Amino acid sequence: MSLSQRQLALLLIAPGLALVAALFLYPLCFSLISAFTGPEGGFSLQAFGKAWELYSGDILFTVIIVLASCLLTGLAAIVIAGTLTLGENRYIVGTLKALYRWPLFIPFIVAAQCMRTFLAKNGLMNNTFVSLGLMEPLQAMSFLDWRGIIATFVWKQTPFVALLLAGALAALDRATLEAGRNLGASRMRVLVELALPQVMPQLLVALVLSFVTMLSVLSVPMMVAGSQPTMLTVDMAFRINAYGDYATANALGVITYLISAGAAIIYLKRGMAKEGTP
């Protein structure tokens, strides 16, 4: 008996669906049920109350860190993508094109370890400044705190956003950009006033994806800044490893889901408003 095309397609995607169900859907459902279940087994918001009482400062810290990282990542990506597509110095463009994508292939845990070596009080950055005579050894200070987290996130995510943005800019009608140049506008003005408004949806997609990625990273806040306040991923790991408190950890996870969903909803509402959808 021969299989229909639809049955064959379902058969081919069945292993992938089973993997998604086992590794994503089941843990998601388990964490949601655990977060809303009280010690006696009934519905309860006790875990959320405990999470807010203990980690409200870390929730605010996480949102600020991720938003600041997204803002700086977007600005850096705009500069890189604008240089790649509108730059006229072939040596600068060629060098930038060869270098800017390297962090894409480095895992977050490796990036965090590199930043520990680079941003420490006696790290590579401070030692370089001292050797160049730009600062005294006693002036060296550690950046292994919230600044290190932001620096790591921006360094790691900028190539991803810049790659998507550069592709969108390269696909634009060059006649419009050249017309602006012919009328005397600088490259910066052409980029900001003519090119960026046309590729804003692509930029927002890249930033939303980066927002969710940075929100879910554990290695960077744990390795770069081990002090308080810290990010929610570290708090979740601590509740499980130190206390076996899955309820509070899952409540923090649900809060993280809601923050991620908020970023996605803002993007979707902006997209629908632009298309005139009521």
Secondary structure as GFF3:
##gff-version 3
##sequence-region A 1 278
A	DSSP	alpha_helix	5	20	.	.	.	ID=ss1
A	DSSP	pi_helix	21	25	.	.	.	ID=ss2
A	DSSP	alpha_helix	26	35	.	.	.	ID=ss3
A	DSSP	alpha_helix	46	86	.	.	.	ID=ss4
A	DSSP	alpha_helix	90	99	.	.	.	ID=ss5
A	DSSP	three_ten_helix	102	105	.	.	.	ID=ss6
A	DSSP	alpha_helix	108	119	.	.	.	ID=ss7
A	DSSP	alpha_helix	124	131	.	.	.	ID=ss8
A	DSSP	three_ten_helix	137	139	.	.	.	ID=ss9
A	DSSP	alpha_helix	146	170	.	.	.	ID=ss10
A	DSSP	alpha_helix	174	182	.	.	.	ID=ss11
A	DSSP	alpha_helix	187	189	.	.	.	ID=ss12
A	DSSP	pi_helix	190	195	.	.	.	ID=ss13
A	DSSP	alpha_helix	196	215	.	.	.	ID=ss14
A	DSSP	alpha_helix	219	224	.	.	.	ID=ss15
A	DSSP	alpha_helix	232	243	.	.	.	ID=ss16
A	DSSP	alpha_helix	246	275	.	.	.	ID=ss17
###
